[in-house]
Amino acid sequence: MNTSTAPYKKVLRFGVENDAALATLEAALAIIRRLEIELCSLRTSAGEEGMDVQIRLAAAEEEPLVLCRMRLHNVIGILSIREMPVLVASQERRHLA
């Protein structure tokens, strides 16, 4: 369950090539850490071209999240990045509580 109180959230999904998959994932996590973005969840699974990764991020402002996605595009070994919809219903429930 995501308990972040940060108002801006993004869910990114991308592939990581088999060659040096862990080093590539480590580089992605370093970008998230340097931008001071909250990592709410991280899921990995085996994919057709390597490893599939889904990360749920939260931040106090939208700009670091946009910058994070742009920087991830520049990491060698990361394949097409897709932004997944964030569930609005779960956010509304949290605000009502």
Backbone as a ProteinNet text record, in pm:
[ID]
protein_1_A
[PRIMARY]
MNTSTAPYKKVLRFGVENDAALATLEAALAIIRRLEIELCSLRTSAGEEGMDVQIRLAAAEEEPLVLCRMRLHNVIGILSIREMPVLVASQERRHLA
[TERTIARY]
84.4	0	88.6	54.8	130.8	80.5	169.2	127.7	191	237.5	301.8	200.9	244.4	158.5	196.7	296.8	339.2	226.1	198.5	83.7	104	227.4	251.9	304.3	242.6	279.8	289.2	378.5	391	423.9	373.8	410.5	476.6	602.7	677.7	704.8	697	726.4	825.2	931.3	1031.6	1102.4	1169.3	1248	1395.2	1467.9	1612.3	1676	1772.6	1841.7	1910.6	1926.1	1990.6	2134.1	2208.8	2348.8	2354.4	2414.1	2432.5	2300.2	2201.3	2068.5	2072	2145.8	2149.9	2220.9	2326.3	2396.3	2306	2227.8	2134.7	2025.8	1972.3	1870.6	1928.8	2050.9	2118.2	2134.1	2166.8	2178.9	2043.6	1936	1802	1766	1796.8	1767.4	1851.7	1972.9	2057.5	1997.7	1939.9	1873.7	1757.3	1678.2	1564.4	1611.2	1717.2	1769.4	1823.8	1900.1	1959.9	1854	1741.4	1634	1543.4	1575.7	1499.6	1353	1333.7	1200	1177.9	1057	1023.6	992.7	1061.7	1035.8	931.5	808.8	698.3	694.3	727.2	732.9	820	872.5	956.4	922.5	886.8	856.4	938	993.9	1067.6	1013.3	1023.8	985	1064.1	1067.9	1137.3	1054.6	1123	1056.1	1114.3	1060	1107.4	1248.8	1281	1411.8	1504.3	1462.7	1543.7	1455.2	1468.4	1392.1	1289	1164.5	1060.6	1059	1052.2	1055.9	935.7	869.8	762.7	794.7	803.2	832.3	720.5	684.4	584.2	660	650.8	725.7	632.9	682	605.6	701.9	653.9	736.6	647.6	710.3	638	601.3	678.6	653.2	657.8	597.3	593.1	725.5	799.1	920.6	1024	1055	1151.1	1105.8	976	925.7	944.6	920.8	941	1090.1	1173.7	1318.3	1369.5	1313.9	1352.7	1326.8	1209.6	1177.1	1272.4	1303.1	1395.2	1533.9	1579.7	1712.2	1715.1	1606.2	1601.2	1612.8	1561.5	1573.6	1720.1	1807.9	1949.1	2034.6	1976.1	2052.2	2065.7	2189	2213.9	2160.2	2082.4	2027	1880.6	1826.8	1684.4	1609.2	1509.9	1427.5	1303.4	1223.5	1108.5	1040.3	1028.6	966.3	821	731	588.6	537.6	452.7	390.7	255.1	233.8	110.1	15	-115.4	-209.9	-202.1	-211.8	-216.3	-362.6	-394.5	-533.7	-584.5	-680.7	-735.7	-820.1	-892	-979	-901	-783.7	-704.3	-653.1	-625.1	-582.1	-695.5	-817.1	-930.9	-963.1	-955.7	-982	-884.6	-759.7	-655.8	-682.9	-732.1	-761	-881.9	-975.1	-1094.2	-1065	-962.5	-930.5	-868.9
-117.7	0	123.6	219.1	342.2	441.9	485.1	577.9	714.8	747	874.9	988.1	1100.3	1218.4	1321	1291.7	1382.6	1396	1519.1	1539.6	1491.9	1481.4	1443.7	1301.2	1220	1079.2	1038.8	945.7	887.6	740.1	661.6	520.9	504	463.4	442.8	294.9	251.3	112.3	114.2	34.6	29.5	-104.7	-134.1	-255	-224.1	-325.1	-314	-429.3	-396.9	-500.2	-600.2	-723.2	-828.6	-794.8	-731.5	-698.3	-596.8	-633	-544.5	-489.2	-575.3	-531.8	-469.8	-529.5	-475.7	-340.9	-323.7	-195.2	-87.2	-122.5	-27.4	11.8	-85.5	-56.7	29.6	3	83.9	228.5	249.4	384.7	456.2	384.4	443.8	484.1	398.7	430.3	547.4	560.9	674.2	805.2	804.4	924.2	963.5	866.4	891.4	949.5	892.5	938.6	1080.1	1109.6	1243.1	1351.8	1317.9	1414.9	1425.6	1349.1	1348.1	1313.1	1212.2	1160.4	1039.4	1026.3	913.1	791	681.8	555.7	479.9	476.5	413.8	263	218.9	74.8	47.3	-72.5	-118.8	-264.4	-295.4	-433.8	-470.3	-588.2	-637.5	-775	-805.9	-937.3	-965.6	-1090.5	-1129	-1084.1	-1023.8	-977.2	-1042.3	-1008.5	-1065.4	-1022	-896.1	-842.5	-824.6	-870.4	-854.7	-850.7	-743.8	-729.1	-617.7	-643.2	-540.8	-478.7	-346.4	-273.7	-180.6	-178.2	-82	-11.8	122.4	200.1	301.8	316	414.8	522	646.2	757.7	865.1	941.7	1054.6	1168.2	1290.3	1408.1	1524.3	1621.8	1740.2	1831.6	1825.4	1906.2	1815.6	1859.9	1778.5	1781.3	1889.9	1906.8	1795	1751.1	1641.4	1512.1	1487.1	1365.7	1371.7	1488.8	1507.4	1494.4	1556.4	1549.7	1406.9	1333.5	1194	1111.9	1127.1	1052.1	1089	1217.5	1260.8	1200.8	1197	1140	989.4	921.9	777.5	743.1	830.1	807.5	806.1	871.4	879.7	767	680.6	570.4	458.6	419.5	309.7	180.4	108.4	-18.2	-9.9	112.2	126.1	137.3	51	48.3	133.6	149.4	241	257.7	383.1	418.1	456.5	396	426.6	477.2	577.1	627.8	560.9	499.8	428.4	521	500.9	584.8	555.2	660.9	647.7	637.3	546	526.1	645.8	715.3	834.6	796.5	687.3	646.4	625	563.1	539	670.6	769.1	898.6	970	961.6	1027.8	968.1	835.8	770.7	819.1	835.3	877	1019.9	1107.5	1245.1	1253.4	1160.4	1160.2	1108.8	1027.3	966.7	1065.6
0	0	0	-80.1	-91.9	12.1	103.9	208.8	191.4	76.7	51.3	59.6	119.2	126.4	19.9	-60.2	-166.5	-269.6	-314	-403.7	-547.6	-593.9	-733.2	-738.6	-824.2	-834.8	-981.1	-1007.9	-1141.5	-1126.3	-1219.2	-1228.8	-1364.8	-1363	-1487.1	-1505	-1628.6	-1662.8	-1777.9	-1763.6	-1868.8	-1866.5	-1976.6	-1987.7	-1966.9	-1920	-1902	-1977.3	-2061.3	-2139.4	-2047.4	-2096.1	-2017.1	-1978.5	-2069.5	-2041.1	-1928.6	-1818.1	-1702.7	-1650.7	-1636	-1592.9	-1453	-1361.7	-1225.1	-1219.8	-1296.7	-1300.4	-1360.2	-1460.5	-1521.5	-1422.9	-1350.7	-1250.2	-1137.7	-1099.5	-998	-1045.1	-1171	-1226.4	-1222.6	-1251.7	-1247.1	-1103.9	-1008.3	-868.4	-817.7	-869	-831.1	-880.8	-999.6	-1052.5	-961.7	-921.3	-833.6	-700.2	-645	-516.5	-526.4	-632	-646.9	-665.5	-725.4	-744.6	-621.5	-517.8	-392.1	-414.7	-498.5	-527.1	-437.1	-386.9	-301.3	-387.8	-361.9	-430.9	-350	-399.4	-326.7	-347.4	-467.7	-494.1	-615.9	-619.6	-730.4	-755	-878.2	-916.1	-1038.1	-1035.9	-1152.2	-1189.6	-1317.1	-1366.5	-1493.1	-1529.8	-1652.3	-1771.9	-1868.2	-1988.8	-2111.5	-2227.2	-2352.7	-2386.2	-2359.5	-2396.8	-2276.8	-2161.3	-2041.3	-1918.4	-1841.9	-1719.1	-1736.3	-1696.1	-1694	-1555	-1549.1	-1422.6	-1416.8	-1302.4	-1278.2	-1147.1	-1151.8	-1032.5	-1008.1	-882.8	-841.6	-764.1	-811.5	-755.3	-702.9	-605.3	-551.4	-520.5	-536.2	-509.3	-467	-402.1	-356.8	-473.2	-581.8	-700.7	-823.3	-931	-1052.9	-1129.3	-1121.8	-1200.7	-1181.2	-1058.1	-1043.6	-1111.4	-1113.1	-1178.3	-1329.7	-1387.2	-1531.2	-1564.2	-1483.3	-1504.4	-1489.4	-1395.2	-1374.8	-1500.6	-1557.7	-1679.9	-1793.1	-1806.4	-1911.4	-1890.5	-1765.9	-1737.8	-1757.8	-1726.5	-1747.8	-1895.8	-1982.9	-2127.4	-2171.1	-2096.3	-2133.1	-2076.5	-1996.1	-1936.3	-2038.9	-2065	-2159.2	-2098.1	-2175	-2129.5	-2091	-2075.5	-2046.2	-2178.2	-2191.4	-2312.2	-2290.1	-2388.1	-2389.5	-2253.4	-2211.7	-2084.5	-2111.9	-2035.2	-2048.2	-1914	-1919.8	-1798	-1783.6	-1670.1	-1643.6	-1566.3	-1579.9	-1505.3	-1355.9	-1276.9	-1131.5	-1093.2	-1003.7	-963.9	-884.6	-939.9	-877.2	-756.1	-763.6	-654	-525.2	-533.5	-413.8	-355.3	-438.7	-390	-318.2	-373.7	-312.8	-176.8	-164.9	-36.6	69.4	31.5	125.3	173.2	84.8	124	217.1	202.4	286.7	426.6	439.7	570.1	666.8
[MASK]
+++++++++++++++++++++++++++++++++++++++++++++++++++++++++++++++++++++++++++++++++++++++++++++++++

